Amino acid sequence: MDPKLIFLPVFLQVLLTFAVALWMARLRIREMNDKRIPAQDIRTRAMAAVRLVDSQPASDNYMNQFEMPVLFYVLAIIVYLTASVSWAMLVLLCLYVAARVVHAAIQLGRNNVRQRFAAFLVSNLFLAVGWIYLAVRIFA
């Protein structure tokens, strides 16, 4: 297997992050126009959270893309650098990204908290299994 394939899910996660950023920007610009909110009135995240309530779930999801995914990126890099790339790891990382896409779709859509939390748990389960799998490969 070509070790560079491990970066496929990385690029997909990056694509998801950019897609969420664009979605959030679109919603925020529309909301600012609809409510006639001057850009200067939302200079900080805290100010934006108070004024841009309708687009807040998109903003929250955008911030989510820089939380647990950091461990995903580190995992992919370590897997590559330690020559631990395998089909199992590739599948785990792809499943992680798929669960993150589901999580984003839920939060950007109906934002059902139970469904969103389930997707969050599933994604973190795939990530945890990936870390355990790597630890076993390195230390066993």
Buried (B, 14 or more C-beta within 10 A) or exposed (E): EEBEBBBBBBEBBBEBBEBBBEBBBEBBEEBBEEEEBEEEBBEEEEEBBEBBEEBBBBBBBBEBBEEBBEBBEEBBEEBBEEEBBBEEBBEBBBBBBBBBBBBBBBBBEEBEEEBBEBBBEBBBBBBEBBBEBBEEBEEE
